[in-house]
Amino acid sequence: MTTLPTRQSGPAYPALGLHPSAGSHPSRAETREQLSRATYDLLVIGGGILGISTAWHAAQSGLRVALVDAGDFAGATSSASSKLLHGGLRYLQTGAVKLVAENHFERRAVSTQVAPHLANPLTFYLPVYKGGPHGAAKLGAGVFAYSALSAFGDGVGHLLSPARARQDVPELRTENLRAVAVYGDGQMNDSRMALMTVRAAVDAGATVLNHAEVTGLRFTRGRVTGADLKDRGDGTEFGISARLVLNATGPWVDHLRRMEDPAAAPSIRLSKGAHLVLRRTSPWKAALATPIDKYRITFALPWEDMLLLGTTDEEFDGDPSEVSVTERDTAQILDEAAHSVRDQQLARDLVTYSFAGLRVLPGRPGDTSKAKRETVVSEGRGGMLSVAGGKWTTFRHIGRTVMNKLAALPGHPLGDDMEPMSRLPRRLPLPGIANPHAVAHRLLVDGGTPGPRMAADTAKHLATHYGSLAFDIARLANENPALGERVHADAPEIWAQVVYARDHEWAATEDDVLRRRTTLTIRGLDTAEIRAKVRDVLDG
């Protein structure tokens, strides 16, 4: 691991590239000043993927847009997903054929045209055990229908022998295994996808600020016309004025609704989903989706060179900021994974990280595992719109849907000048779009010029997390060899990514860098020493 100088190093700092790099985004103080000075058409409160996508589409339509979040972008639910871009195989059981087809359309659009550098196809094995909730014939027919709804773009769903499946998943439990159903879906790093969508919104003209907490709403003649905020970094208080305010705060949506109307009744319920990340004991060429009962499936997913297990699904009525993985969650996840994963892969000492998120579900209390992941938009007494629900796969569709609802509001508060969604490109790519294999090859061939040759795992990591923007990171490392060194010997990340996260990706805290802009935390490698050095770079 490289040894970055401390603050006492003085003149060495500029040579290390710790000062803002060329083309970096405005400082927090400059952004606050800009937000305070203007009157925006739309203020989006909430920097999860739902708010981010809406801000992106609103900026594309020509609106003056501001986006703020009390934490980091995708800092809560949106970075606590199962990392899937999928059609929703289980929805076929409820007859939601149209929904599955729509999900497939969005999944394939994101994977092939919008963000091929951030998404990758993933083969799923659905094991059929003796005495399980579903038979081989039913699941074979199900995966065939599922693949048909995606126009067989991921191959034809079919059945596979246990012996053949074991070759691709060495840790597959084969006792009482009758058959394996095969289908295709997609996977992503949700934090990286969200950040690239923030960049797309900014490229379209939006102004964004994370770690900015709403302390109150502004009213003009009874209508919500903005918000008062406090910068969680230095405590600076400021305000934003807007013609329309959109509450996209996810699990906190009712908290903000009560700022508008203290008598507002609850509009959502929450479902907790927990996951575990483990070191892999062998290579996995496919994922496992194992039925637990008629409705629930547990996943074992190869992800970021690790293994991701989950998820749970139970009603949650606590403080959203205090959601966490409990011992009960851990035991449940490991017990359910043991249906199809061998014990040696489920040892507790292999767990490097755990996380929990909250699904936002509309409606009254009930069985959350059967609830639809639909998006609901409502208007409050003061004219503030609140949006909740939805799923990651359809994030672009949700953004368009919200914008269509905004355009149809009585009185047209956003004016007639906004471009209709029907006239905007439906497959506008995210920043960095490129073939990741080509980017990785270029990084290996050119990435070390004039310095040391870039390692293959680093080149692949940069290509699949930044696309063509990886060349900007390689340039930082070429200009300063210290930034080309690994942050930790057991991870592919290099120090240039930390500088890049600070200057171009709004990273303000150690967790912003280590948990969401890199994979150090999920690998269990965010040591106290590394956190201190990251803090030093952020303060540089």
C-alpha positions in Angstrom: 0.0 0.0 0.0 1.3 3.4 -0.9 2.2 5.8 1.9 0.6 9.2 1.3 2.2 12.1 3.1 0.4 13.7 6.0 -0.7 17.3 6.1 2.7 18.2 7.4 4.3 17.2 4.1 3.8 20.7 2.8 5.2 21.1 -0.7 4.7 17.4 -1.6 0.9 17.9 -1.7 0.6 19.4 -5.2 2.9 16.7 -6.6 0.5 14.0 -5.2 -2.4 15.5 -7.0 -4.3 16.0 -3.8 -5.4 19.5 -4.8 -8.5 19.6 -7.1 -7.8 18.4 -10.6 -8.7 20.1 -13.8 -12.4 20.2 -14.6 -13.5 19.4 -11.1 -17.0 20.3 -10.1 -17.8 23.5 -8.1 -17.0 23.5 -4.4 -19.8 23.0 -1.8 -19.7 26.7 -1.0 -20.0 27.6 -4.7 -22.9 25.2 -5.1 -24.7 26.5 -2.0 -24.4 30.0 -3.4 -25.8 29.0 -6.7 -28.7 27.2 -5.1 -29.5 30.2 -2.9 -29.3 32.7 -5.7 -31.6 31.1 -8.3 -35.3 30.2 -8.4 -35.7 26.7 -9.7 -38.5 25.2 -11.7 -38.2 22.0 -9.8 -36.5 21.1 -6.4 -36.1 17.4 -5.9 -35.5 16.4 -2.3 -34.0 13.0 -2.1 -31.0 11.7 -3.9 -31.9 8.0 -4.3 -32.3 6.6 -7.8 -36.0 7.7 -8.0 -35.1 11.4 -7.3 -31.9 11.2 -9.4 -33.8 9.8 -12.4 -36.5 12.4 -12.1 -33.9 15.2 -11.9 -32.1 13.7 -15.0 -35.3 13.6 -17.0 -36.5 17.0 -15.8 -33.2 18.6 -16.8 -33.4 17.0 -20.2 -36.8 18.5 -20.7 -35.4 22.0 -20.2 -36.4 22.7 -16.6 -34.1 24.4 -14.1 -33.6 21.6 -11.6 -32.0 21.3 -8.1 -31.4 18.0 -6.4 -30.4 17.7 -2.7 -30.1 14.9 -0.2 -29.5 14.8 3.5 -26.9 12.1 3.1 -24.9 10.9 0.1 -26.4 10.2 -3.3 -27.8 6.6 -3.2 -26.6 6.6 0.4 -29.5 4.5 1.8 -32.0 2.2 0.0 -30.6 2.8 -3.5 -27.2 1.3 -2.6 -28.7 -1.5 -0.5 -30.4 -3.5 -3.2 -29.7 -7.0 -4.6 -27.7 -5.4 -7.4 -30.0 -6.8 -10.1 -31.4 -5.6 -13.3 -34.2 -8.2 -13.8 -37.6 -8.8 -15.3 -39.0 -10.3 -12.0 -39.4 -14.0 -12.5 -41.6 -14.3 -9.4 -44.1 -11.8 -10.9 -45.2 -14.5 -13.4 -46.9 -16.4 -10.5 -49.3 -13.5 -10.1 -50.0 -13.3 -13.8 -48.2 -10.0 -14.2 -47.1 -10.8 -17.7 -47.2 -7.2 -19.0 -45.1 -6.0 -16.0 -42.4 -8.7 -16.6 -42.3 -7.7 -20.3 -41.9 -4.0 -19.5 -39.2 -4.8 -16.9 -37.3 -6.9 -19.5 -37.5 -4.0 -22.0 -36.0 -1.6 -19.5 -33.4 -4.1 -18.4 -32.2 -4.8 -21.9 -32.2 -1.0 -22.8 -30.0 -0.2 -19.8 -27.7 -3.2 -20.3 -27.2 -2.7 -24.1 -27.7 1.0 -24.9 -27.8 3.2 -21.8 -25.1 1.7 -19.6 -23.4 -1.3 -21.0 -20.3 -0.2 -19.2 -22.1 -0.5 -15.8 -24.3 -3.6 -16.3 -23.4 -7.2 -17.2 -25.5 -10.3 -18.1 -25.7 -13.0 -15.4 -26.9 -16.6 -15.9 -29.2 -17.8 -13.1 -29.6 -21.4 -11.9 -32.8 -22.2 -10.1 -32.3 -25.5 -8.3 -35.2 -27.9 -8.0 -34.9 -30.1 -4.9 -36.9 -33.1 -3.7 -39.8 -31.8 -1.6 -39.3 -28.1 -2.7 -42.1 -25.7 -3.3 -42.0 -26.1 -7.1 -41.5 -29.0 -9.4 -39.1 -29.2 -12.4 -41.8 -29.1 -15.0 -43.4 -26.0 -13.6 -40.0 -24.2 -13.3 -38.9 -25.3 -16.7 -42.1 -23.9 -18.2 -41.7 -20.7 -16.1 -38.1 -19.9 -17.2 -39.1 -20.6 -20.9 -42.0 -18.1 -20.6 -39.7 -15.7 -18.8 -37.1 -15.8 -21.6 -39.8 -15.6 -24.2 -41.0 -12.3 -22.7 -37.5 -10.9 -23.3 -37.7 -12.1 -26.9 -35.1 -14.8 -26.0 -32.4 -12.1 -25.9 -30.7 -13.9 -23.1 -31.1 -17.4 -24.6 -33.9 -19.9 -24.1 -34.9 -20.8 -20.6 -34.4 -24.6 -20.1 -33.5 -27.3 -17.6 -30.0 -28.5 -16.8 -28.6 -31.5 -15.1 -27.2 -31.1 -11.6 -23.8 -32.4 -12.7 -23.5 -29.7 -15.4 -24.7 -27.0 -13.1 -22.1 -28.1 -10.5 -19.3 -27.3 -13.0 -20.3 -23.7 -13.1 -21.2 -23.4 -9.4 -18.8 -25.7 -7.5 -20.4 -24.8 -4.2 -23.9 -26.0 -5.3 -25.5 -28.4 -2.9 -26.4 -31.5 -4.9 -28.1 -33.7 -2.3 -31.7 -34.4 -3.4 -31.2 -32.0 -6.4 -33.5 -33.2 -9.2 -32.8 -30.5 -11.8 -31.8 -27.0 -12.4 -33.8 -24.4 -14.4 -31.7 -21.8 -16.3 -32.6 -18.2 -17.2 -30.8 -15.0 -17.9 -31.0 -11.6 -16.2 -28.6 -8.7 -15.4 -26.5 -7.3 -12.7 -24.9 -4.0 -11.7 -23.1 -2.0 -9.0 -26.1 0.1 -7.8 -23.9 2.8 -6.3 -22.0 3.3 -9.5 -25.1 3.3 -11.6 -26.7 6.0 -9.4 -23.6 8.2 -9.5 -23.4 8.0 -13.3 -27.1 9.1 -13.4 -26.3 12.0 -11.1 -23.5 13.0 -13.6 -26.0 12.7 -16.4 -28.4 15.0 -14.6 -25.6 17.6 -14.0 -24.5 17.3 -17.7 -28.1 18.1 -18.6 -28.0 21.3 -16.4 -29.1 20.2 -12.9 -27.5 21.6 -9.8 -26.9 18.9 -7.1 -25.7 18.8 -3.5 -25.4 15.9 -1.1 -25.1 16.0 2.7 -27.6 18.9 2.7 -30.5 18.3 5.2 -33.9 19.9 4.8 -34.7 21.7 8.1 -38.0 23.2 6.9 -40.2 24.0 3.9 -40.8 27.4 2.5 -44.4 28.5 1.8 -45.9 31.3 -0.3 -49.7 31.9 0.2 -50.0 28.3 1.5 -48.1 26.7 -1.3 -44.7 24.9 -0.8 -42.2 27.1 -2.8 -38.8 25.8 -1.6 -36.9 24.5 1.4 -34.5 25.6 4.1 -31.4 23.5 4.4 -28.3 22.9 6.5 -25.0 21.7 5.1 -24.0 18.7 7.3 -20.4 19.3 6.5 -19.8 22.7 8.1 -23.3 23.6 9.4 -23.9 26.4 6.9 -27.6 27.2 6.6 -29.1 28.3 3.2 -32.4 28.1 1.3 -33.7 27.1 -2.2 -36.7 28.6 -3.9 -38.6 26.6 -6.5 -41.9 26.7 -8.4 -42.5 23.0 -7.5 -41.1 20.7 -4.9 -40.9 17.0 -5.3 -40.5 14.8 -2.2 -38.5 11.7 -3.3 -37.0 10.8 0.1 -37.9 7.1 0.1 -38.4 5.8 3.6 -38.5 9.4 4.9 -41.3 10.5 2.5 -43.9 10.8 5.3 -41.5 12.7 7.5 -41.3 15.4 4.8 -45.1 15.2 4.1 -45.6 16.1 7.8 -43.4 19.2 7.3 -46.0 20.3 4.7 -49.0 19.1 6.7 -48.6 18.0 10.4 -51.9 16.1 10.0 -50.8 14.1 7.0 -51.7 10.4 7.3 -49.1 7.7 6.7 -48.9 6.9 3.0 -46.4 4.1 2.9 -45.1 1.0 4.7 -41.6 -0.3 4.8 -40.1 -3.7 4.2 -36.6 -4.4 5.3 -34.2 -6.3 3.1 -30.8 -7.5 4.5 -27.8 -8.9 2.6 -24.5 -10.5 3.4 -21.2 -10.2 1.4 -18.8 -13.1 1.7 -15.4 -14.0 0.3 -15.8 -16.8 -2.3 -14.1 -20.2 -1.8 -14.2 -21.0 -5.5 -15.1 -19.3 -8.8 -18.8 -18.9 -9.7 -19.9 -18.7 -13.3 -23.6 -18.4 -12.5 -25.9 -17.2 -9.8 -28.3 -19.2 -7.7 -32.0 -18.3 -7.2 -33.4 -20.8 -4.8 -37.1 -20.9 -4.0 -37.8 -20.8 -0.2 -41.6 -20.9 -0.4 -44.3 -20.2 -3.0 -43.4 -16.5 -3.3 -39.9 -16.0 -1.9 -36.5 -16.6 -3.5 -33.1 -16.3 -1.9 -30.2 -15.3 -4.0 -26.5 -16.3 -4.0 -24.9 -13.9 -6.5 -21.3 -13.6 -7.7 -20.7 -9.9 -7.4 -17.5 -7.7 -7.3 -15.3 -10.9 -6.9 -17.4 -11.7 -3.8 -20.6 -13.6 -3.0 -23.8 -11.7 -2.2 -26.5 -13.5 -0.2 -30.0 -12.3 0.5 -32.5 -11.0 0.8 -34.9 -10.9 3.8 -38.4 -9.4 3.5 -40.1 -8.3 6.7 -42.2 -5.3 7.7 -40.2 -2.5 9.4 -41.7 0.2 11.6 -38.6 1.8 13.2 -36.5 4.8 12.4 -35.2 4.4 8.8 -31.9 5.9 9.8 -31.3 3.1 12.3 -32.0 0.1 9.9 -29.3 -2.5 10.3 -28.5 -6.2 9.9 -29.3 -8.1 13.1 -28.1 -11.5 14.2 -31.5 -12.8 13.3 -31.1 -11.5 9.8 -27.7 -13.0 9.4 -28.9 -16.4 10.7 -31.9 -16.3 8.4 -29.8 -15.5 5.3 -27.2 -18.2 6.0 -29.9 -20.8 6.8 -31.8 -20.0 3.6 -28.7 -20.0 1.5 -27.9 -23.5 2.9 -30.8 -24.9 0.9 -28.5 -24.8 -2.2 -25.0 -23.6 -1.1 -22.5 -26.0 0.6 -21.6 -25.3 4.2 -17.9 -24.5 3.5 -19.0 -21.4 1.6 -21.3 -20.2 4.4 -18.7 -20.0 7.2 -19.2 -16.9 9.4 -15.5 -15.9 9.0 -16.0 -15.5 5.3 -18.5 -12.6 5.9 -16.8 -9.3 5.0 -19.8 -6.9 5.1 -23.6 -6.8 5.7 -26.1 -4.2 4.8 -29.8 -3.6 5.0 -32.2 -1.3 3.1 -35.9 -0.4 3.2 -38.3 -1.0 0.3 -41.0 1.6 0.1 -44.3 0.0 -0.5 -47.6 1.8 -1.0 -50.7 0.7 0.9 -51.7 -0.7 4.2 -50.0 -3.3 6.4 -49.9 -6.8 5.0 -47.6 -9.5 3.6 -44.7 -7.5 2.1 -43.4 -10.4 0.1 -46.6 -10.3 -2.0 -46.7 -6.5 -2.4 -46.3 -4.9 -5.7 -43.2 -2.6 -6.3 -45.3 0.1 -7.9 -44.6 3.8 -8.0 -47.2 6.2 -6.5 -47.3 10.0 -6.9 -49.5 12.1 -4.6 -50.0 15.8 -4.0 -50.1 17.4 -0.5 -52.2 20.2 0.9 -49.4 22.7 0.1 -48.9 21.5 -3.5 -45.8 19.4 -2.8 -45.7 16.2 -4.8 -44.5 13.0 -3.1 -43.3 10.0 -5.0 -42.5 6.6 -3.6 -42.1 3.0 -4.6 -40.7 1.4 -7.7 -37.7 -0.8 -8.4 -34.2 -0.3 -9.7 -34.6 -2.0 -13.0 -37.2 0.5 -14.2 -35.5 3.7 -12.9 -35.6 5.4 -16.3 -39.3 4.5 -16.8 -40.0 5.9 -13.3 -38.3 9.2 -14.1 -40.4 9.5 -17.3 -43.6 8.6 -15.5 -43.1 11.2 -12.8 -42.3 13.9 -15.4 -45.5 13.0 -17.3 -47.5 13.5 -14.1 -45.8 16.8 -13.4 -46.6 18.0 -16.9 -50.3 17.1 -16.5 -50.7 19.0 -13.2 -53.7 21.4 -13.1 -52.6 24.9 -13.9 -49.3 23.7 -15.5 -47.1 25.0 -12.6 -44.0 24.0 -14.6 -45.1 26.0 -17.6 -45.6 25.0 -21.2 -42.0 25.3 -22.2 -40.8 22.0 -20.9 -40.1 19.4 -23.6 -42.6 16.5 -23.4 -41.1 13.1 -22.5 -42.3 11.7 -25.9 -39.9 14.0 -27.7 -36.8 13.1 -25.7 -34.5 10.3 -26.6 -35.7 7.1 -24.9 -32.3 5.5 -24.7 -30.0 8.4 -23.9 -26.7 6.8 -22.6 -25.1 7.5 -19.3 -21.7 9.2 -19.1 -18.7 6.9 -19.9 -20.7 4.6 -22.3 -18.2 2.3 -23.9 -17.4 -1.4 -24.4 -15.8 -2.3 -21.1 -13.7 -5.0 -22.7 -12.2 -2.4 -25.2 -11.6 0.1 -22.3 -9.8 -2.5 -20.2 -7.6 -3.5 -23.2 -6.7 0.1 -23.8 -5.9 0.6 -20.2 -3.6 -2.4 -20.2 -1.9 -1.3 -23.4 -1.7 2.5 -22.7 -2.7 2.9 -19.0 0.9 2.8 -17.7 2.4 5.2 -20.1 4.9 6.6 -19.0 4.6 4.9 -15.6 4.4 1.2 -14.6 2.0 -1.1 -16.4 -1.5 -1.2 -15.0 -2.5 -4.5 -13.3 -5.2 -6.5 -15.2 -7.6 -6.6 -12.3 -7.4 -2.8 -11.9 -7.9 -2.2 -15.6 -11.0 -4.5 -15.6 -12.4 -2.8 -12.4 -12.0 0.7 -13.9 -13.5 -0.3 -17.2 -16.6 -1.8 -15.6 -17.1 1.0 -13.0 -16.4 4.1 -15.1 -16.4 3.1 -18.8 -14.5 5.5 -20.9 -14.1 7.9 -17.9 -11.6 5.4 -16.7 -9.1 7.1 -19.0 -9.3 10.2 -16.8 -8.4 8.2 -13.8 -5.5 6.5 -15.6 -4.3 10.0 -16.6 -4.2 11.0 -13.0 -2.1 7.9 -12.2 0.2 8.5 -15.1 0.8 12.1 -14.1 1.5 11.0 -10.5 2.8 7.4 -9.9 1.7 7.5 -6.2 -1.9 7.7 -7.3 -1.4 4.6 -9.4 -0.7 2.5 -6.4 -3.4 0.3 -4.8 -5.4 1.6 -1.9 -5.2 -1.9 -0.4 -3.1 -4.8 -1.7 -6.1 -7.1 -1.8 -8.4 -4.8 -3.9 -8.1 -3.5 -7.4 -8.8 0.2 -6.5 -6.0 2.8 -6.9 -5.5 6.1 -5.1 -6.4 8.1 -8.3 -10.0 6.9 -7.7 -10.1 8.6 -4.4 -9.0 11.9 -5.9 -11.4 11.5 -8.7 -14.3 10.7 -6.3 -13.5 14.0 -4.4 -13.2 16.2 -7.5 -15.8 14.7 -9.9 -18.2 12.5 -7.9 -19.2 14.7 -4.9 -17.5 12.5 -2.3 -17.3 14.3 1.0 -16.9 11.5 3.6 -14.8 8.4 4.0 -17.9 6.3 3.5 -18.8 8.1 0.3 -15.5 6.9 -1.1 -15.0 3.5 0.5 -18.6 2.2 0.5 -20.2 3.7 -2.6 -17.5 5.0 -5.0 -15.2 2.0 -4.5 -15.6 -1.5 -3.1 -13.1 -1.3 -0.2 -15.8 -1.5 2.5 -17.8 -4.4 1.0 -14.5 -6.3 0.8 -13.9 -5.7 4.5 -10.7 -3.7 3.7 -11.5 -0.2 5.0 -9.0 -0.2 7.7 -8.5 2.6 10.1 -5.3 3.5 8.4 -6.9 3.6 5.0 -9.9 5.7 6.3 -7.4 8.2 7.7 -5.6 8.5 4.4 -8.8 8.9 2.5 -9.9 11.7 4.9 -6.5 13.4 4.3 -7.2 13.3 0.5 -10.7 14.6 0.9 -9.4 17.5 3.0 -6.6 18.2 0.5 
